[in-house]
Amino acid sequence: MRSLDEFASQKLAALERAQLRRTPVTTARGGIWVERDGRRLLSFSCNDYLNLSQHPAVIAAAVEATTRYGVGAGASRLVTGNHPLYAELENRLARLKGTQAACVFGSGYLANTGVIPALVGPDDLILVDELSHACIHAGATLSGAAVQRYRHADAAHAEELLAAHHGGKKRALIATDGVFSMDGDLAPLAALSKLARRYDAWLLSDDAHGLGVVGGGRGSSHGNGGGVQKPLEVPLQIGTLSKAIGAYGGYLCASRAVVDFMQTRARTLIYSTGLPPAVIAAAIAALDVIAGDPAYAAVPLRKAKLFARALNLPEAQSAIVPVIVGATEAALMASELLQESGFLVVAIRPPTVPAGTARLRFAFTAQHADADIERVADVVRRRVLRP
């Protein structure tokens, strides 16, 4: 035990010196307002883009499901945890994303680390955008396949790597975020889809930050060079239920054959307890809101564009706008300055982002008032980006 504690203490000390130690801060959230350290702050750090975690219909659905079915699932979905509500949720997801079927996982992280190793292995090749979410990189590593990382959003570089390394491999998978979680930009899905068809590769897009926000709420494959009536060809559409949906869990939308295969081979599905009934019911209710009001789904992007214009930043492509300050210390100081002004904007540091690109990550929701957005932009301009 002494050696274990010494190891942990030494690692923590090194992280502390580099200002990279992370400590959870107790935060009570009530929509866009939070209470932290005895202060009420307006939060621009939450991924609840449509504020559906606070929506009366979503809350009511969760309460009713809990009252009727209880709190927990009881077991893996393949044992006794495949609650009847799952079928309704998966049918709704498939309809929204335009696929034959869907499969819900315990989280988006579990979806990627389950789906990718189930599809490819040591005889195969995976191309991954270098700025993809950690769970995509983890899934690629777990698969045992040969992994090549292409330059961010660079389909031409992806093609170079595919042409150079595809030979001798049985299968090839191209994996990317649909909306990148730290930069807010969109993947070049149209170009990647054409590339996948040309090389008979499989395209996987994680749309965690796109569902409910872009493409009329349907996600980046419906609003990234394609149209709502004719989406791009993305055969493996992964995402979460914990952001714009406001609940919890992850999903894969794909063909019926692929979904059926996942239900018998994806280890993170087979060996994980099912989601609580309340969470499933809440996600169904949230999808009803999104499907019934596409105009509401467009509001977070409008808010993000307002903020970007106020600071002369590149036009926002999603609800996420980064203000890159460079050094870790500078990002931490900027976050503290904003908190002094009544705003919660968490500093994002390596290894979440590359060294030298520490930032304030602003996430905009439908309920952020335009006046508050202009107010926080003014603070950033005067106190963070001052000449």
PLY file of the C-alpha trace (Angstrom):
ply
format ascii 1.0
element vertex 387
property float x
property float y
property float z
element edge 386
property int vertex1
property int vertex2
end_header
0.00 0.00 0.00
2.84 2.42 0.79
4.28 2.10 -2.71
0.85 2.62 -4.27
0.18 5.77 -2.25
3.69 7.05 -2.99
3.13 6.49 -6.70
-0.20 8.37 -6.63
1.22 11.22 -4.53
4.20 11.69 -6.82
1.98 11.76 -9.89
-0.37 14.26 -8.25
2.54 16.50 -7.27
3.80 16.51 -10.86
0.35 17.38 -12.16
0.05 20.14 -9.57
3.34 21.68 -10.70
2.14 21.64 -14.30
-1.26 23.08 -13.28
-2.93 20.00 -14.73
-4.40 18.47 -11.59
-8.18 18.22 -11.74
-10.47 18.36 -8.72
-14.28 18.06 -8.92
-16.04 21.16 -7.58
-19.44 20.71 -5.95
-21.89 22.51 -8.22
-25.67 22.67 -7.89
-27.21 23.20 -11.32
-30.64 24.61 -12.05
-30.75 25.17 -15.79
-28.31 27.83 -16.98
-27.68 29.00 -13.40
-25.43 27.15 -10.98
-24.34 27.55 -7.38
-20.64 27.01 -6.74
-18.57 27.99 -3.71
-21.54 29.90 -2.32
-21.99 31.99 -5.47
-24.73 32.02 -8.10
-23.15 31.94 -11.57
-24.48 32.03 -15.11
-23.04 28.91 -16.73
-21.60 28.75 -20.23
-19.99 25.37 -19.58
-22.92 22.95 -19.86
-23.76 20.70 -22.83
-27.50 20.77 -22.08
-27.91 22.75 -25.32
-31.71 22.70 -25.42
-32.13 22.83 -21.63
-34.22 19.67 -21.88
-32.90 18.29 -18.60
-35.12 20.96 -17.01
-38.08 20.64 -19.41
-41.36 19.91 -17.57
-42.42 17.15 -20.01
-39.03 15.43 -19.76
-39.04 15.58 -15.96
-42.63 14.33 -15.83
-41.76 11.35 -18.06
-38.84 10.42 -15.79
-40.97 10.68 -12.64
-43.79 8.61 -14.12
-41.38 5.88 -15.29
-39.73 5.74 -11.86
-43.09 5.49 -10.10
-44.23 2.73 -12.44
-41.06 0.70 -12.96
-38.71 1.55 -10.10
-35.22 3.00 -10.06
-32.79 0.48 -11.59
-32.65 -1.88 -14.57
-31.59 -4.87 -12.47
-29.18 -6.45 -14.93
-27.60 -6.35 -18.36
-29.97 -5.72 -21.25
-29.43 -9.32 -22.38
-30.46 -10.72 -19.01
-33.33 -8.82 -17.39
-32.47 -5.21 -18.21
-34.01 -4.78 -21.67
-36.90 -2.66 -20.50
-39.85 -2.31 -22.93
-39.13 1.42 -23.18
-35.87 0.63 -24.98
-37.70 -0.39 -28.16
-39.57 2.91 -28.28
-36.41 4.94 -27.69
-34.42 3.05 -30.32
-37.23 3.39 -32.87
-37.36 7.15 -32.25
-33.58 7.49 -32.65
-33.54 5.51 -35.89
-36.35 7.62 -37.36
-34.65 10.87 -36.39
-31.28 9.81 -37.83
-32.74 8.12 -40.91
-31.41 4.61 -40.27
-32.99 1.16 -40.13
-32.28 0.61 -36.46
-30.59 1.89 -33.33
-28.96 0.43 -30.24
-28.69 2.28 -26.92
-25.58 1.90 -24.74
-24.83 3.01 -21.19
-22.93 6.10 -22.41
-21.35 7.55 -25.51
-17.95 6.41 -24.26
-19.26 2.85 -23.93
-20.74 3.05 -27.42
-17.43 3.88 -29.09
-15.37 1.47 -26.99
-17.90 -1.26 -27.75
-18.73 -0.65 -31.41
-15.24 -0.08 -32.80
-13.59 -3.25 -31.37
-16.63 -5.30 -32.43
-16.20 -4.23 -36.06
-12.42 -4.19 -36.59
-9.45 -6.09 -35.23
-5.74 -6.84 -35.69
-6.08 -7.50 -39.43
-7.74 -4.14 -40.08
-6.98 -0.41 -40.42
-8.53 2.55 -38.59
-8.13 6.18 -39.63
-8.94 8.64 -36.83
-9.12 12.42 -36.91
-6.39 13.56 -34.51
-8.85 15.74 -32.55
-11.55 13.11 -32.18
-12.95 12.49 -28.71
-10.91 10.33 -26.35
-13.44 7.49 -26.54
-12.86 7.10 -30.29
-9.11 6.86 -29.73
-9.75 4.41 -26.88
-12.00 2.24 -29.04
-9.41 2.24 -31.82
-6.66 1.18 -29.42
-8.81 -1.55 -27.85
-9.56 -3.02 -31.28
-5.93 -3.98 -31.89
-6.18 -2.64 -35.46
-3.45 -0.59 -37.10
-4.31 3.04 -36.24
-3.39 6.02 -38.39
-4.27 9.54 -37.22
-4.94 12.09 -39.93
-4.62 15.86 -39.61
-7.69 17.50 -38.17
-10.58 17.74 -40.65
-8.18 17.00 -43.52
-9.88 14.51 -45.84
-6.98 14.72 -48.32
-4.54 13.58 -45.65
-6.95 10.80 -44.67
-6.92 9.62 -48.29
-3.12 9.66 -48.38
-2.98 7.44 -45.31
-5.73 5.17 -46.57
-3.99 4.68 -49.91
-0.65 4.02 -48.19
-1.84 1.61 -45.51
-4.96 -0.11 -46.84
-3.01 -2.76 -48.72
-2.95 -6.10 -46.92
-5.72 -5.09 -44.52
-9.08 -6.84 -44.56
-11.20 -3.88 -43.57
-10.83 -0.12 -43.05
-12.75 2.19 -40.74
-12.72 6.01 -40.80
-13.70 7.50 -37.43
-14.38 11.13 -36.59
-16.45 13.44 -34.44
-19.35 15.01 -36.34
-19.07 18.17 -34.24
-15.73 18.47 -32.46
-16.26 18.91 -28.75
-13.46 21.38 -28.01
-13.40 23.45 -31.22
-17.06 23.32 -32.23
-16.26 22.85 -35.92
-17.85 20.26 -38.19
-16.11 17.27 -39.74
-15.88 17.21 -43.56
-18.39 14.37 -43.67
-19.26 14.82 -47.35
-15.62 14.35 -48.37
-15.07 11.51 -45.90
-18.22 9.76 -47.12
-16.98 9.89 -50.72
-13.57 8.64 -49.58
-15.14 5.73 -47.72
-17.16 4.69 -50.77
-14.11 4.90 -53.03
-12.03 2.60 -50.81
-14.87 0.44 -49.47
-14.16 1.74 -45.99
-16.73 2.21 -43.21
-17.41 5.73 -41.93
-18.18 6.27 -38.23
-19.23 9.69 -36.96
-19.75 10.53 -33.29
-22.44 13.20 -33.27
-22.55 13.77 -29.51
-22.57 17.56 -29.96
-24.58 17.60 -33.19
-27.80 15.79 -32.32
-30.47 18.30 -31.39
-28.35 21.28 -32.50
-27.40 21.10 -36.21
-29.18 19.74 -39.25
-32.63 20.66 -37.96
-31.87 18.73 -34.78
-31.02 15.55 -36.69
-27.27 16.04 -36.47
-24.26 16.78 -38.63
-24.97 14.13 -41.27
-28.16 16.10 -42.06
-26.62 19.55 -41.96
-23.08 19.22 -43.22
-23.33 19.27 -46.98
-26.38 17.04 -47.04
-30.00 17.95 -46.50
-32.73 16.86 -44.15
-34.42 15.03 -47.03
-31.20 13.45 -48.33
-28.65 12.94 -45.52
-25.05 12.06 -46.12
-24.10 8.39 -46.21
-22.74 7.74 -42.71
-23.40 4.07 -41.96
-22.25 4.24 -38.32
-23.81 7.17 -36.45
-22.87 7.29 -32.78
-23.89 9.85 -30.18
-25.04 10.52 -26.66
-28.30 11.12 -24.84
-26.57 13.28 -22.24
-26.14 16.57 -24.10
-28.94 18.14 -26.15
-31.22 15.26 -25.13
-30.63 16.19 -21.48
-30.68 12.62 -20.12
-27.98 9.95 -20.14
-26.70 7.11 -22.32
-25.25 6.60 -25.78
-26.46 5.13 -29.06
-25.52 3.65 -32.40
-27.80 4.27 -35.38
-27.05 1.91 -38.26
-28.49 -0.85 -40.43
-30.56 -3.60 -38.85
-27.79 -6.15 -39.50
-25.15 -4.01 -37.78
-27.38 -3.30 -34.77
-28.27 -6.97 -34.38
-24.57 -7.80 -34.53
-23.79 -5.25 -31.81
-26.40 -6.75 -29.52
-24.51 -10.02 -29.57
-20.87 -8.87 -29.84
-20.39 -5.39 -28.31
-18.86 -6.14 -24.93
-19.77 -2.78 -23.40
-23.42 -3.54 -24.10
-23.40 -7.20 -23.11
-21.59 -6.73 -19.81
-23.13 -3.44 -18.60
-26.31 -3.01 -16.57
-29.13 -1.42 -18.53
-30.12 2.21 -18.11
-32.68 3.13 -15.44
-36.26 3.31 -16.82
-36.48 7.00 -15.87
-33.52 7.85 -18.10
-35.01 6.02 -21.08
-38.39 7.68 -20.63
-36.77 11.10 -20.30
-34.84 10.60 -23.55
-38.03 9.62 -25.39
-39.78 12.77 -24.17
-36.80 14.92 -25.17
-36.77 13.44 -28.69
-40.45 14.33 -28.96
-39.57 17.98 -28.22
-36.77 18.01 -30.81
-38.80 16.30 -33.53
-41.78 18.55 -32.91
-39.92 21.88 -32.95
-36.95 22.05 -35.34
-36.88 25.85 -34.95
-36.11 25.46 -31.25
-33.20 23.18 -32.12
-31.69 26.01 -34.17
-31.55 28.47 -31.27
-28.24 27.39 -29.61
-26.35 27.87 -32.90
-27.84 31.34 -33.29
-26.67 32.21 -29.77
-23.17 30.91 -30.52
-22.99 32.98 -33.72
-24.00 36.08 -31.77
-21.11 35.55 -29.34
-18.60 34.86 -32.11
-19.60 38.03 -33.97
-19.28 40.10 -30.80
-15.63 39.02 -30.47
-14.79 38.94 -34.20
-14.18 35.20 -34.01
-14.77 32.82 -36.94
-18.46 32.12 -37.46
-19.72 29.42 -35.12
-20.67 26.11 -36.73
-22.24 24.60 -33.62
-23.21 25.57 -30.07
-19.52 25.45 -29.03
-17.17 28.43 -29.35
-13.60 28.22 -28.02
-11.62 31.25 -26.91
-8.06 29.99 -27.14
-5.58 31.70 -24.82
-2.63 29.32 -25.19
-0.95 28.65 -21.86
-2.59 26.59 -19.13
-1.98 29.30 -16.53
-3.60 31.92 -18.77
-6.71 29.78 -19.23
-7.06 29.21 -15.48
-6.68 32.92 -14.79
-9.24 33.79 -17.47
-11.73 31.37 -15.97
-11.23 32.97 -12.55
-11.73 36.46 -13.99
-15.03 35.40 -15.54
-16.15 33.79 -12.29
-15.46 37.08 -10.52
-17.85 38.67 -13.02
-20.56 36.09 -12.33
-19.95 33.60 -15.16
-18.94 29.94 -15.08
-16.69 29.17 -18.04
-14.34 26.30 -17.24
-10.76 26.32 -18.49
-9.91 23.40 -20.76
-6.29 22.23 -20.49
-4.05 19.51 -21.91
-4.33 16.61 -22.41
-7.97 17.33 -23.31
-6.63 19.80 -25.91
-3.16 19.97 -27.50
-0.36 21.69 -25.61
-0.34 25.44 -26.18
-4.08 25.59 -26.96
-5.61 25.86 -23.47
-8.90 27.68 -23.74
-12.21 28.83 -22.44
-14.86 26.59 -23.97
-18.18 28.41 -24.29
-21.28 26.24 -24.75
-24.50 28.05 -25.64
-28.02 26.93 -24.91
-31.45 27.94 -26.10
-32.17 29.73 -22.82
-29.15 32.04 -22.77
-30.44 35.60 -23.17
-28.87 37.68 -25.93
-28.14 40.44 -23.43
-26.20 38.01 -21.20
-24.24 36.75 -24.20
-23.25 40.30 -25.10
-22.37 40.94 -21.46
-20.04 37.94 -21.18
-18.50 38.79 -24.56
-17.72 42.27 -23.24
-15.96 40.81 -20.19
-13.92 38.49 -22.42
-12.99 41.38 -24.68
-11.90 43.67 -21.83
-10.33 41.24 -19.40
-9.22 38.15 -21.39
-8.44 39.36 -24.92
-7.38 42.86 -23.96
-4.58 44.29 -26.16
0 1
1 2
2 3
3 4
4 5
5 6
6 7
7 8
8 9
9 10
10 11
11 12
12 13
13 14
14 15
15 16
16 17
17 18
18 19
19 20
20 21
21 22
22 23
23 24
24 25
25 26
26 27
27 28
28 29
29 30
30 31
31 32
32 33
33 34
34 35
35 36
36 37
37 38
38 39
39 40
40 41
41 42
42 43
43 44
44 45
45 46
46 47
47 48
48 49
49 50
50 51
51 52
52 53
53 54
54 55
55 56
56 57
57 58
58 59
59 60
60 61
61 62
62 63
63 64
64 65
65 66
66 67
67 68
68 69
69 70
70 71
71 72
72 73
73 74
74 75
75 76
76 77
77 78
78 79
79 80
80 81
81 82
82 83
83 84
84 85
85 86
86 87
87 88
88 89
89 90
90 91
91 92
92 93
93 94
94 95
95 96
96 97
97 98
98 99
99 100
100 101
101 102
102 103
103 104
104 105
105 106
106 107
107 108
108 109
109 110
110 111
111 112
112 113
113 114
114 115
115 116
116 117
117 118
118 119
119 120
120 121
121 122
122 123
123 124
124 125
125 126
126 127
127 128
128 129
129 130
130 131
131 132
132 133
133 134
134 135
135 136
136 137
137 138
138 139
139 140
140 141
141 142
142 143
143 144
144 145
145 146
146 147
147 148
148 149
149 150
150 151
151 152
152 153
153 154
154 155
155 156
156 157
157 158
158 159
159 160
160 161
161 162
162 163
163 164
164 165
165 166
166 167
167 168
168 169
169 170
170 171
171 172
172 173
173 174
174 175
175 176
176 177
177 178
178 179
179 180
180 181
181 182
182 183
183 184
184 185
185 186
186 187
187 188
188 189
189 190
190 191
191 192
192 193
193 194
194 195
195 196
196 197
197 198
198 199
199 200
200 201
201 202
202 203
203 204
204 205
205 206
206 207
207 208
208 209
209 210
210 211
211 212
212 213
213 214
214 215
215 216
216 217
217 218
218 219
219 220
220 221
221 222
222 223
223 224
224 225
225 226
226 227
227 228
228 229
229 230
230 231
231 232
232 233
233 234
234 235
235 236
236 237
237 238
238 239
239 240
240 241
241 242
242 243
243 244
244 245
245 246
246 247
247 248
248 249
249 250
250 251
251 252
252 253
253 254
254 255
255 256
256 257
257 258
258 259
259 260
260 261
261 262
262 263
263 264
264 265
265 266
266 267
267 268
268 269
269 270
270 271
271 272
272 273
273 274
274 275
275 276
276 277
277 278
278 279
279 280
280 281
281 282
282 283
283 284
284 285
285 286
286 287
287 288
288 289
289 290
290 291
291 292
292 293
293 294
294 295
295 296
296 297
297 298
298 299
299 300
300 301
301 302
302 303
303 304
304 305
305 306
306 307
307 308
308 309
309 310
310 311
311 312
312 313
313 314
314 315
315 316
316 317
317 318
318 319
319 320
320 321
321 322
322 323
323 324
324 325
325 326
326 327
327 328
328 329
329 330
330 331
331 332
332 333
333 334
334 335
335 336
336 337
337 338
338 339
339 340
340 341
341 342
342 343
343 344
344 345
345 346
346 347
347 348
348 349
349 350
350 351
351 352
352 353
353 354
354 355
355 356
356 357
357 358
358 359
359 360
360 361
361 362
362 363
363 364
364 365
365 366
366 367
367 368
368 369
369 370
370 371
371 372
372 373
373 374
374 375
375 376
376 377
377 378
378 379
379 380
380 381
381 382
382 383
383 384
384 385
385 386
